[in-house]
Amino acid sequence: MKKSLPLTAMITGFVSFVGIIYMMLHPELPSVLVFIIYGLATCAGLCGLLLMGKKK
């Protein structure tokens, strides 16, 4: 779990970043894809908060 958390944060953060840029360029995306992209962004944010909490 400890070693997979940074990798999970990086992958979900990158995918959600690309997804948000894609959503800006193509506003006709279905709402399910928008929900998945925001879910990935939330996952990346929570992983980042967990990582920051472990450093202290």
Distance bins in CASP14 RR format, pairs under 12 A and 6 or more apart:
PFRMAT RR
TARGET T0000
AUTHOR 0000-0000-0000
RMODE 2
METHOD distances of the structure
MODEL  1
1 7 0 0 0 0 0 1 0 0 0 0 0
1 8 0 0 0 0 1 0 0 0 0 0 0
1 47 0 0 0 0 0 1 0 0 0 0 0
1 50 0 0 0 0 0 1 0 0 0 0 0
1 51 0 0 0 0 0 1 0 0 0 0 0
1 54 0 0 0 0 0 1 0 0 0 0 0
2 8 0 0 0 0 0 1 0 0 0 0 0
2 47 0 0 0 0 0 1 0 0 0 0 0
2 50 0 0 0 0 0 1 0 0 0 0 0
2 51 0 0 0 0 1 0 0 0 0 0 0
2 54 0 0 0 0 1 0 0 0 0 0 0
3 9 0 0 0 0 0 1 0 0 0 0 0
3 51 0 0 0 0 0 1 0 0 0 0 0
4 10 0 0 0 0 0 1 0 0 0 0 0
4 11 0 0 0 0 0 1 0 0 0 0 0
4 12 0 0 0 0 0 1 0 0 0 0 0
4 47 0 0 0 0 1 0 0 0 0 0 0
4 50 0 0 0 0 0 1 0 0 0 0 0
4 51 0 0 0 0 0 1 0 0 0 0 0
5 11 0 0 0 0 0 1 0 0 0 0 0
5 12 0 0 0 0 0 1 0 0 0 0 0
5 43 0 0 0 0 0 1 0 0 0 0 0
5 44 0 0 0 0 0 1 0 0 0 0 0
5 45 0 0 0 0 0 1 0 0 0 0 0
5 46 0 0 0 0 0 1 0 0 0 0 0
5 47 1 0 1 0 0 0 0 0 0 0 0
5 48 0 0 0 0 1 0 0 0 0 0 0
5 49 0 0 0 0 0 1 0 0 0 0 0
5 50 1 0 0 1 0 0 0 0 0 0 0
5 51 1 0 0 1 0 0 0 0 0 0 0
5 52 0 0 0 0 0 1 0 0 0 0 0
5 53 0 0 0 0 0 1 0 0 0 0 0
5 54 0 0 0 0 1 0 0 0 0 0 0
5 55 0 0 0 0 0 1 0 0 0 0 0
6 12 0 0 0 0 0 1 0 0 0 0 0
6 13 0 0 0 0 0 1 0 0 0 0 0
6 44 0 0 0 0 0 1 0 0 0 0 0
6 47 1 0 0 1 0 0 0 0 0 0 0
6 48 0 0 0 0 1 0 0 0 0 0 0
6 50 0 0 0 0 1 0 0 0 0 0 0
6 51 1 0 0 1 0 0 0 0 0 0 0
6 52 0 0 0 0 0 1 0 0 0 0 0
6 54 0 0 0 0 0 1 0 0 0 0 0
6 55 0 0 0 0 0 1 0 0 0 0 0
7 13 0 0 0 0 0 1 0 0 0 0 0
7 14 0 0 0 0 0 1 0 0 0 0 0
7 44 0 0 0 0 0 1 0 0 0 0 0
7 47 0 0 0 0 1 0 0 0 0 0 0
7 48 0 0 0 0 0 1 0 0 0 0 0
7 51 0 0 0 0 0 1 0 0 0 0 0
8 14 0 0 0 0 0 1 0 0 0 0 0
8 15 0 0 0 0 0 1 0 0 0 0 0
8 16 0 0 0 0 0 1 0 0 0 0 0
8 40 0 0 0 0 0 1 0 0 0 0 0
8 43 1 0 0 1 0 0 0 0 0 0 0
8 44 0 0 0 0 1 0 0 0 0 0 0
8 45 0 0 0 0 0 1 0 0 0 0 0
8 46 0 0 0 0 1 0 0 0 0 0 0
8 47 1 0 1 0 0 0 0 0 0 0 0
8 48 0 0 0 0 1 0 0 0 0 0 0
8 50 0 0 0 0 1 0 0 0 0 0 0
8 51 0 0 0 0 1 0 0 0 0 0 0
9 15 0 0 0 0 0 1 0 0 0 0 0
9 16 0 0 0 0 0 1 0 0 0 0 0
9 40 0 0 0 0 0 1 0 0 0 0 0
9 41 0 0 0 0 0 1 0 0 0 0 0
9 42 0 0 0 0 0 1 0 0 0 0 0
9 43 0 0 0 0 1 0 0 0 0 0 0
9 44 1 0 1 0 0 0 0 0 0 0 0
9 45 1 0 0 1 0 0 0 0 0 0 0
9 46 0 0 0 0 1 0 0 0 0 0 0
9 47 1 1 0 0 0 0 0 0 0 0 0
9 48 1 0 1 0 0 0 0 0 0 0 0
9 49 0 0 0 0 1 0 0 0 0 0 0
9 50 0 0 0 0 1 0 0 0 0 0 0
9 51 1 0 0 1 0 0 0 0 0 0 0
9 52 0 0 0 0 0 1 0 0 0 0 0
9 54 0 0 0 0 0 1 0 0 0 0 0
10 16 0 0 0 0 0 1 0 0 0 0 0
10 17 0 0 0 0 0 1 0 0 0 0 0
10 40 0 0 0 0 0 1 0 0 0 0 0
10 43 0 0 0 0 0 1 0 0 0 0 0
10 44 0 0 0 0 1 0 0 0 0 0 0
10 45 0 0 0 0 0 1 0 0 0 0 0
10 47 0 0 0 0 1 0 0 0 0 0 0
10 48 0 0 0 0 1 0 0 0 0 0 0
10 51 0 0 0 0 0 1 0 0 0 0 0
11 17 0 0 0 0 0 1 0 0 0 0 0
11 18 0 0 0 0 0 1 0 0 0 0 0
11 40 0 0 0 0 1 0 0 0 0 0 0
11 43 0 0 0 0 1 0 0 0 0 0 0
11 44 0 0 0 0 1 0 0 0 0 0 0
11 47 0 0 0 0 1 0 0 0 0 0 0
12 18 0 0 0 0 0 1 0 0 0 0 0
12 19 0 0 0 0 0 1 0 0 0 0 0
12 36 0 0 0 0 0 1 0 0 0 0 0
12 37 0 0 0 0 0 1 0 0 0 0 0
12 38 0 0 0 0 0 1 0 0 0 0 0
12 39 0 0 0 0 1 0 0 0 0 0 0
12 40 1 0 1 0 0 0 0 0 0 0 0
12 41 1 0 0 1 0 0 0 0 0 0 0
12 42 0 0 0 0 1 0 0 0 0 0 0
12 43 1 0 1 0 0 0 0 0 0 0 0
12 44 1 0 1 0 0 0 0 0 0 0 0
12 45 0 0 0 0 1 0 0 0 0 0 0
12 46 0 0 0 0 1 0 0 0 0 0 0
12 47 1 0 0 1 0 0 0 0 0 0 0
12 48 0 0 0 0 1 0 0 0 0 0 0
13 19 0 0 0 0 1 0 0 0 0 0 0
13 20 0 0 0 0 1 0 0 0 0 0 0
13 37 0 0 0 0 0 1 0 0 0 0 0
13 38 0 0 0 0 0 1 0 0 0 0 0
13 39 0 0 0 0 0 1 0 0 0 0 0
13 40 1 0 0 1 0 0 0 0 0 0 0
13 41 1 0 0 1 0 0 0 0 0 0 0
13 42 0 0 0 0 0 1 0 0 0 0 0
13 43 0 0 0 0 1 0 0 0 0 0 0
13 44 1 1 0 0 0 0 0 0 0 0 0
13 45 1 0 0 1 0 0 0 0 0 0 0
13 46 0 0 0 0 0 1 0 0 0 0 0
13 47 0 0 0 0 1 0 0 0 0 0 0
13 48 0 0 0 0 1 0 0 0 0 0 0
14 20 0 0 0 0 0 1 0 0 0 0 0
14 21 0 0 0 0 0 1 0 0 0 0 0
14 37 0 0 0 0 0 1 0 0 0 0 0
14 40 0 0 0 0 1 0 0 0 0 0 0
14 41 0 0 0 0 0 1 0 0 0 0 0
14 43 0 0 0 0 0 1 0 0 0 0 0
14 44 0 0 0 0 1 0 0 0 0 0 0
15 21 0 0 0 0 0 1 0 0 0 0 0
15 22 0 0 0 0 0 1 0 0 0 0 0
15 33 0 0 0 0 0 1 0 0 0 0 0
15 36 0 0 0 0 1 0 0 0 0 0 0
15 37 0 0 0 0 1 0 0 0 0 0 0
15 38 0 0 0 0 0 1 0 0 0 0 0
15 39 0 0 0 0 0 1 0 0 0 0 0
15 40 1 0 1 0 0 0 0 0 0 0 0
15 41 0 0 0 0 1 0 0 0 0 0 0
15 43 0 0 0 0 1 0 0 0 0 0 0
15 44 0 0 0 0 1 0 0 0 0 0 0
16 22 0 0 0 0 0 1 0 0 0 0 0
16 23 0 0 0 0 0 1 0 0 0 0 0
16 33 0 0 0 0 0 1 0 0 0 0 0
16 34 0 0 0 0 0 1 0 0 0 0 0
16 35 0 0 0 0 0 1 0 0 0 0 0
16 36 0 0 0 0 1 0 0 0 0 0 0
16 37 1 0 1 0 0 0 0 0 0 0 0
16 38 1 0 0 1 0 0 0 0 0 0 0
16 39 1 0 0 1 0 0 0 0 0 0 0
16 40 1 0 1 0 0 0 0 0 0 0 0
16 41 1 1 0 0 0 0 0 0 0 0 0
16 42 0 0 0 0 1 0 0 0 0 0 0
16 43 1 0 0 1 0 0 0 0 0 0 0
16 44 1 0 1 0 0 0 0 0 0 0 0
16 45 0 0 0 0 1 0 0 0 0 0 0
16 46 0 0 0 0 0 1 0 0 0 0 0
16 47 0 0 0 0 0 1 0 0 0 0 0
17 23 0 0 0 0 0 1 0 0 0 0 0
17 24 0 0 0 0 0 1 0 0 0 0 0
17 37 0 0 0 0 1 0 0 0 0 0 0
17 40 0 0 0 0 1 0 0 0 0 0 0
17 41 1 0 0 1 0 0 0 0 0 0 0
17 44 0 0 0 0 1 0 0 0 0 0 0
17 45 0 0 0 0 0 1 0 0 0 0 0
18 24 0 0 0 0 0 1 0 0 0 0 0
18 25 0 0 0 0 0 1 0 0 0 0 0
18 37 0 0 0 0 1 0 0 0 0 0 0
18 40 0 0 0 0 1 0 0 0 0 0 0
18 41 0 0 0 0 0 1 0 0 0 0 0
18 44 0 0 0 0 0 1 0 0 0 0 0
19 25 0 0 0 0 1 0 0 0 0 0 0
19 26 0 0 0 0 1 0 0 0 0 0 0
19 29 0 0 0 0 1 0 0 0 0 0 0
19 33 0 0 0 0 1 0 0 0 0 0 0
19 34 0 0 0 0 1 0 0 0 0 0 0
19 36 0 0 0 0 1 0 0 0 0 0 0
19 37 1 0 1 0 0 0 0 0 0 0 0
19 38 0 0 0 0 1 0 0 0 0 0 0
19 39 0 0 0 0 0 1 0 0 0 0 0
19 40 0 0 0 0 1 0 0 0 0 0 0
19 41 0 0 0 0 1 0 0 0 0 0 0
19 44 0 0 0 0 0 1 0 0 0 0 0
20 26 0 0 0 0 0 1 0 0 0 0 0
20 27 0 0 0 0 0 1 0 0 0 0 0
20 29 0 0 0 0 0 1 0 0 0 0 0
20 33 0 0 0 0 0 1 0 0 0 0 0
20 34 0 0 0 0 1 0 0 0 0 0 0
20 36 0 0 0 0 0 1 0 0 0 0 0
20 37 1 0 0 1 0 0 0 0 0 0 0
20 38 0 0 0 0 1 0 0 0 0 0 0
20 39 0 0 0 0 0 1 0 0 0 0 0
20 40 0 0 0 0 1 0 0 0 0 0 0
20 41 1 0 0 1 0 0 0 0 0 0 0
20 44 0 0 0 0 0 1 0 0 0 0 0
21 29 0 0 0 0 0 1 0 0 0 0 0
21 37 0 0 0 0 0 1 0 0 0 0 0
21 41 0 0 0 0 0 1 0 0 0 0 0
22 28 0 0 0 0 0 1 0 0 0 0 0
22 29 1 0 0 1 0 0 0 0 0 0 0
22 33 0 0 0 0 1 0 0 0 0 0 0
22 34 0 0 0 0 0 1 0 0 0 0 0
22 36 0 0 0 0 0 1 0 0 0 0 0
22 37 0 0 0 0 1 0 0 0 0 0 0
23 29 1 0 1 0 0 0 0 0 0 0 0
23 30 0 0 0 0 0 1 0 0 0 0 0
23 31 0 0 0 0 0 1 0 0 0 0 0
23 33 0 0 0 0 1 0 0 0 0 0 0
23 34 1 0 0 1 0 0 0 0 0 0 0
23 35 0 0 0 0 0 1 0 0 0 0 0
23 36 0 0 0 0 0 1 0 0 0 0 0
23 37 1 0 0 1 0 0 0 0 0 0 0
23 38 0 0 0 0 1 0 0 0 0 0 0
23 40 0 0 0 0 0 1 0 0 0 0 0
23 41 0 0 0 0 0 1 0 0 0 0 0
24 34 0 0 0 0 0 1 0 0 0 0 0
24 37 0 0 0 0 0 1 0 0 0 0 0
26 33 0 0 0 0 1 0 0 0 0 0 0
26 34 0 0 0 0 0 1 0 0 0 0 0
26 37 0 0 0 0 0 1 0 0 0 0 0
27 33 0 0 0 0 0 1 0 0 0 0 0
27 34 0 0 0 0 1 0 0 0 0 0 0
28 34 0 0 0 0 0 1 0 0 0 0 0
29 35 0 0 0 0 0 1 0 0 0 0 0
29 36 0 0 0 0 1 0 0 0 0 0 0
29 37 0 0 0 0 1 0 0 0 0 0 0
29 38 0 0 0 0 0 1 0 0 0 0 0
30 36 0 0 0 0 1 0 0 0 0 0 0
30 37 0 0 0 0 0 1 0 0 0 0 0
31 37 0 0 0 0 0 1 0 0 0 0 0
31 38 0 0 0 0 0 1 0 0 0 0 0
32 38 0 0 0 0 0 1 0 0 0 0 0
32 39 0 0 0 0 0 1 0 0 0 0 0
33 39 0 0 0 0 0 1 0 0 0 0 0
33 40 0 0 0 0 0 1 0 0 0 0 0
34 40 0 0 0 0 0 1 0 0 0 0 0
34 41 0 0 0 0 0 1 0 0 0 0 0
35 41 0 0 0 0 0 1 0 0 0 0 0
35 42 0 0 0 0 0 1 0 0 0 0 0
36 42 0 0 0 0 0 1 0 0 0 0 0
36 43 0 0 0 0 0 1 0 0 0 0 0
37 43 0 0 0 0 0 1 0 0 0 0 0
37 44 0 0 0 0 0 1 0 0 0 0 0
38 44 0 0 0 0 0 1 0 0 0 0 0
38 45 0 0 0 0 0 1 0 0 0 0 0
39 45 0 0 0 0 1 0 0 0 0 0 0
39 46 0 0 0 0 1 0 0 0 0 0 0
39 47 0 0 0 0 0 1 0 0 0 0 0
40 46 0 0 0 0 0 1 0 0 0 0 0
40 47 0 0 0 0 0 1 0 0 0 0 0
41 47 0 0 0 0 0 1 0 0 0 0 0
41 48 0 0 0 0 0 1 0 0 0 0 0
42 48 0 0 0 0 0 1 0 0 0 0 0
42 49 0 0 0 0 0 1 0 0 0 0 0
43 49 0 0 0 0 0 1 0 0 0 0 0
43 50 0 0 0 0 0 1 0 0 0 0 0
44 50 0 0 0 0 0 1 0 0 0 0 0
44 51 0 0 0 0 0 1 0 0 0 0 0
45 51 0 0 0 0 1 0 0 0 0 0 0
45 52 0 0 0 0 1 0 0 0 0 0 0
46 52 0 0 0 0 0 1 0 0 0 0 0
46 53 0 0 0 0 0 1 0 0 0 0 0
47 53 0 0 0 0 0 1 0 0 0 0 0
47 54 0 0 0 0 0 1 0 0 0 0 0
48 54 0 0 0 0 1 0 0 0 0 0 0
48 55 0 0 0 0 0 1 0 0 0 0 0
49 55 0 0 0 0 0 1 0 0 0 0 0
49 56 0 0 0 0 0 1 0 0 0 0 0
50 56 0 0 0 0 0 1 0 0 0 0 0
END
